[in-house]
Every structure is written in C-alpha cells, then in structure tokens.
Amino acid sequence: MFLSLNNSPEETKKYIKQVTYHLHPTFKPNKIVVKEAPFLLSRVGWGYFDIDMELEFQPAMGLPSKMLTHGLCFDDKGKTSSVFLEVNANEDG
C-alpha cells in the first residue's frame, strides 16, 4: 500500500513528512515508519484487516498528525481509499 497526493511524489513530499503504518499485531514489527514519498509499504500476509496510518505533515504546514484507516482487501485486485483533507496552506508554503 502507499499514500500519494494527486499521484505526485513531489506534491506528496511537499506536504507529508512521514507515514507510520500500524499493521495487525501478528506482524513483527507491526509499526512501520516510512519517510519517503509515495510512502510505499509492502508485506506478505493473509486475511483482511484494517490498517491505521498516522500522517505526519511537514513542519511548515503547522498541522497536527492525522490518523486514517484503510480496510485491506484483495478482491478484484485490491481497493483504494480516497480521503479529502482540506488544508489552508500559507503563502510561504
């Protein structure tokens, strides 16, 4: 899985500093920090479960971390989740 803003690694890293993935407790480790856009995480496993993702914004954004949840699904080649985050960027950003 990965996190991307408008399918643009450049735009993604402009706003997102890192993503922490919280996998099912059977994964060791089950907390993985990814610091490079598009914040790709790949693991081998089985079954369906929710993956919590903690987005840490770039410091210039002045925003707190945001938790998102994605339901893992393998049907029909997997699924995507879209989330709308409204951010009021300052003129310097």
MDAnalysis code that builds the backbone (N, CA, C; Angstrom):
import MDAnalysis as mda
import numpy as np

u = mda.Universe.empty(279, n_residues=93, atom_resindex=np.repeat(np.arange(93), 3), trajectory=True)
u.add_TopologyAttr("name", ["N", "CA", "C"] * 93)
u.add_TopologyAttr("resid", np.arange(1, 94))
u.add_TopologyAttr("resname", ["MET", "PHE", "LEU", "SER", "LEU", "ASN", "ASN", "SER", "PRO", "GLU", "GLU", "THR", "LYS", "LYS", "TYR", "ILE", "LYS", "GLN", "VAL", "THR", "TYR", "HIS", "LEU", "HIS", "PRO", "THR", "PHE", "LYS", "PRO", "ASN", "LYS", "ILE", "VAL", "VAL", "LYS", "GLU", "ALA", "PRO", "PHE", "LEU", "LEU", "SER", "ARG", "VAL", "GLY", "TRP", "GLY", "TYR", "PHE", "ASP", "ILE", "ASP", "MET", "GLU", "LEU", "GLU", "PHE", "GLN", "PRO", "ALA", "MET", "GLY", "LEU", "PRO", "SER", "LYS", "MET", "LEU", "THR", "HIS", "GLY", "LEU", "CYS", "PHE", "ASP", "ASP", "LYS", "GLY", "LYS", "THR", "SER", "SER", "VAL", "PHE", "LEU", "GLU", "VAL", "ASN", "ALA", "ASN", "GLU", "ASP", "GLY"])
u.atoms.positions = np.array([
    [0.839, -1.157, 0.000],
    [0.000, 0.000, 0.000],
    [0.889, 1.226, 0.000],
    [0.300, 2.359, -0.359],
    [1.066, 3.598, -0.399],
    [0.128, 4.773, -0.190],
    [0.719, 5.928, 0.080],
    [-0.045, 7.149, 0.245],
    [0.492, 8.164, -0.751],
    [-0.396, 8.766, -1.512],
    [0.028, 9.724, -2.523],
    [-1.002, 10.835, -2.642],
    [-0.521, 12.046, -2.843],
    [-1.395, 13.182, -3.108],
    [-1.398, 13.439, -4.601],
    [-2.548, 13.298, -5.216],
    [-2.708, 13.543, -6.654],
    [-1.715, 12.752, -7.509],
    [-1.352, 11.537, -7.065],
    [-0.403, 10.687, -7.793],
    [0.907, 11.402, -8.103],
    [1.334, 12.306, -7.218],
    [2.545, 13.081, -7.433],
    [3.478, 12.944, -6.233],
    [4.594, 12.207, -6.395],
    [5.554, 12.108, -5.290],
    [6.077, 13.474, -4.837],
    [6.273, 14.394, -5.780],
    [6.780, 15.720, -5.443],
    [5.778, 16.479, -4.572],
    [4.517, 16.458, -4.953],
    [3.485, 17.139, -4.169],
    [3.290, 16.450, -2.825],
    [3.369, 15.119, -2.822],
    [3.191, 14.364, -1.589],
    [4.262, 14.735, -0.574],
    [5.537, 14.735, -0.975],
    [6.606, 15.034, -0.019],
    [6.634, 16.505, 0.381],
    [6.007, 17.356, -0.402],
    [5.912, 18.777, -0.034],
    [5.058, 18.955, 1.219],
    [4.041, 18.109, 1.383],
    [3.095, 18.259, 2.485],
    [3.226, 17.196, 3.579],
    [3.655, 15.984, 3.220],
    [3.702, 14.878, 4.167],
    [5.163, 14.558, 4.496],
    [5.503, 14.535, 5.786],
    [6.864, 14.226, 6.224],
    [7.089, 12.725, 6.315],
    [6.127, 12.015, 6.921],
    [6.261, 10.565, 7.063],
    [4.905, 9.955, 7.367],
    [4.829, 8.641, 7.140],
    [3.615, 7.885, 7.438],
    [4.017, 6.702, 8.315],
    [3.294, 6.525, 9.415],
    [3.504, 5.373, 10.285],
    [2.339, 4.421, 10.081],
    [2.652, 3.209, 9.623],
    [1.634, 2.187, 9.396],
    [1.537, 1.307, 10.635],
    [0.306, 1.050, 11.064],
    [0.047, 0.170, 12.203],
    [-0.659, -1.075, 11.666],
    [0.102, -2.155, 11.528],
    [-0.422, -3.395, 10.964],
    [-1.042, -4.264, 12.057],
    [-1.648, -5.362, 11.634],
    [-2.219, -6.342, 12.558],
    [-1.123, -6.801, 13.522],
    [-1.473, -7.064, 14.789],
    [-0.469, -7.458, 15.789],
    [0.328, -8.714, 15.447],
    [-0.134, -9.530, 14.507],
    [0.615, -10.730, 14.133],
    [1.849, -10.407, 13.302],
    [1.940, -9.196, 12.757],
    [3.126, -8.775, 12.008],
    [4.195, -8.329, 12.996],
    [5.422, -8.717, 12.732],
    [6.554, -8.312, 13.566],
    [7.611, -7.696, 12.673],
    [7.913, -6.431, 12.751],
    [7.229, -5.468, 13.597],
    [5.880, -5.086, 12.997],
    [4.985, -4.592, 13.806],
    [3.675, -4.199, 13.281],
    [3.515, -2.683, 13.202],
    [4.537, -1.956, 13.582],
    [4.542, -0.493, 13.447],
    [5.738, -0.122, 12.571],
    [5.450, 0.405, 11.375],
    [6.498, 0.706, 10.407],
    [6.410, 2.167, 10.008],
    [7.534, 2.864, 10.100],
    [7.609, 4.269, 9.717],
    [8.256, 4.357, 8.344],
    [7.580, 5.039, 7.400],
    [8.102, 5.235, 6.048],
    [8.277, 6.737, 5.850],
    [9.497, 7.131, 5.451],
    [9.841, 8.550, 5.392],
    [10.066, 9.089, 3.982],
    [9.712, 8.294, 2.970],
    [9.942, 8.732, 1.595],
    [8.690, 8.545, 0.756],
    [8.267, 9.619, 0.086],
    [7.087, 9.566, -0.791],
    [7.367, 8.615, -1.942],
    [6.395, 7.820, -2.338],
    [4.967, 7.806, -2.004],
    [4.605, 6.965, -0.779],
    [5.539, 6.778, 0.158],
    [5.261, 6.098, 1.425],
    [4.737, 4.677, 1.207],
    [5.468, 3.951, 0.383],
    [5.112, 2.589, -0.012],
    [5.455, 1.594, 1.092],
    [4.516, 0.694, 1.365],
    [4.737, -0.396, 2.309],
    [4.232, -1.675, 1.677],
    [5.087, -2.696, 1.672],
    [4.718, -3.987, 1.102],
    [5.099, -5.081, 2.082],
    [4.144, -5.945, 2.400],
    [4.367, -7.074, 3.293],
    [3.590, -8.274, 2.763],
    [4.025, -9.474, 3.117],
    [3.319, -10.694, 2.747],
    [2.509, -11.138, 3.958],
    [1.250, -11.452, 3.722],
    [0.384, -11.903, 4.804],
    [-0.885, -12.490, 4.219],
    [-1.843, -12.737, 5.080],
    [-3.120, -13.261, 4.614],
    [-4.226, -12.655, 5.467],
    [-5.424, -12.619, 4.908],
    [-6.582, -12.144, 5.646],
    [-6.842, -10.661, 5.450],
    [-8.001, -10.264, 5.923],
    [-8.455, -8.886, 5.831],
    [-8.363, -8.239, 7.204],
    [-7.896, -7.021, 7.248],
    [-7.880, -6.256, 8.496],
    [-7.714, -4.781, 8.168],
    [-7.997, -3.949, 9.132],
    [-7.824, -2.504, 8.953],
    [-6.386, -2.126, 9.247],
    [-5.864, -1.225, 8.449],
    [-4.531, -0.687, 8.666],
    [-4.688, 0.778, 9.051],
    [-4.204, 1.128, 10.232],
    [-4.205, 2.519, 10.664],
    [-2.937, 3.180, 10.160],
    [-3.074, 4.405, 9.694],
    [-1.946, 5.166, 9.174],
    [-1.912, 6.512, 9.876],
    [-0.759, 6.857, 10.407],
    [-0.586, 8.162, 11.035],
    [0.231, 9.027, 10.091],
    [-0.387, 10.100, 9.585],
    [0.286, 11.027, 8.682],
    [0.897, 12.135, 9.517],
    [2.192, 12.357, 9.311],
    [2.855, 13.484, 9.946],
    [3.163, 14.496, 8.849],
    [2.616, 15.693, 9.002],
    [2.797, 16.735, 7.998],
    [4.168, 17.396, 8.141],
    [4.614, 18.004, 7.067],
    [5.855, 18.767, 7.116],
    [5.712, 19.883, 8.159],
    [6.789, 20.220, 8.889],
    [6.706, 21.237, 9.929],
    [6.140, 22.580, 9.448],
    [6.464, 22.958, 8.211],
    [5.981, 24.234, 7.679],
    [4.454, 24.303, 7.594],
    [3.802, 23.134, 7.573],
    [2.340, 23.110, 7.494],
    [1.705, 23.534, 8.812],
    [2.401, 23.308, 9.925],
    [1.858, 23.690, 11.222],
    [0.613, 22.912, 11.609],
    [0.510, 21.660, 11.144],
    [-0.664, 20.827, 11.401],
    [-0.312, 19.651, 12.297],
    [-1.259, 19.227, 13.136],
    [-1.017, 18.024, 13.938],
    [-1.104, 16.774, 13.059],
    [-0.602, 15.671, 13.577],
    [-0.706, 14.399, 12.860],
    [-2.168, 14.039, 12.640],
    [-2.419, 13.243, 11.615],
    [-3.775, 12.827, 11.262],
    [-3.796, 11.308, 11.144],
    [-4.756, 10.670, 11.813],
    [-4.921, 9.215, 11.726],
    [-5.952, 8.885, 10.651],
    [-5.611, 7.922, 9.804],
    [-6.516, 7.418, 8.772],
    [-6.568, 5.900, 8.903],
    [-7.659, 5.300, 8.434],
    [-7.788, 3.850, 8.446],
    [-8.149, 3.369, 7.046],
    [-7.450, 2.313, 6.609],
    [-7.723, 1.701, 5.308],
    [-8.058, 0.235, 5.532],
    [-9.183, -0.203, 5.004],
    [-9.578, -1.608, 5.092],
    [-8.880, -2.415, 4.024],
    [-7.998, -3.312, 4.432],
    [-7.251, -4.143, 3.490],
    [-8.202, -5.102, 2.786],
    [-8.099, -5.176, 1.462],
    [-8.988, -6.004, 0.663],
    [-8.219, -6.530, -0.549],
    [-8.416, -7.813, -0.863],
    [-7.741, -8.414, -2.008],
    [-8.695, -8.712, -3.164],
    [-9.981, -8.466, -2.994],
    [-10.962, -8.729, -4.048],
    [-10.722, -7.816, -5.242],
    [-10.916, -8.344, -6.438],
    [-10.791, -7.557, -7.667],
    [-9.515, -6.728, -7.719],
    [-8.380, -7.352, -7.423],
    [-7.063, -6.704, -7.465],
    [-6.892, -5.629, -6.392],
    [-7.624, -5.740, -5.303],
    [-7.478, -4.800, -4.192],
    [-8.406, -3.609, -4.321],
    [-8.263, -2.676, -3.402],
    [-9.091, -1.484, -3.458],
    [-8.283, -0.287, -3.018],
    [-8.773, 0.884, -3.374],
    [-8.154, 2.129, -2.951],
    [-9.112, 2.870, -2.035],
    [-8.553, 3.746, -1.253],
    [-9.350, 4.623, -0.399],
    [-8.952, 6.046, -0.726],
    [-9.929, 6.900, -0.878],
    [-9.664, 8.313, -1.098],
    [-10.160, 9.091, 0.100],
    [-9.347, 10.030, 0.532],
    [-9.689, 10.868, 1.672],
    [-9.498, 12.307, 1.253],
    [-10.440, 13.142, 1.601],
    [-10.336, 14.564, 1.294],
    [-9.874, 15.283, 2.551],
    [-8.687, 15.878, 2.493],
    [-8.183, 16.683, 3.591],
    [-8.100, 18.118, 3.104],
    [-8.810, 19.005, 3.745],
    [-8.754, 20.410, 3.376],
    [-7.714, 21.083, 4.235],
    [-6.715, 21.664, 3.571],
    [-5.601, 22.314, 4.257],
    [-5.495, 23.728, 3.737],
    [-5.445, 24.661, 4.637],
    [-5.246, 26.056, 4.256],
    [-3.758, 26.348, 4.283],
    [-3.116, 26.241, 3.134],
    [-1.674, 26.467, 3.035],
    [-1.394, 27.956, 3.099],
    [-0.309, 28.320, 3.824],
    [0.061, 29.721, 3.875],
    [0.773, 30.114, 2.589],
    [0.944, 31.401, 2.382],
    [1.545, 31.873, 1.126],
    [3.013, 31.497, 0.997],
    [3.704, 31.243, 2.135],
    [5.108, 30.874, 2.095],
    [5.311, 29.414, 1.720],
    [4.267, 28.557, 1.889],
    [4.404, 27.116, 1.641],
    [4.266, 26.822, 0.219],
])
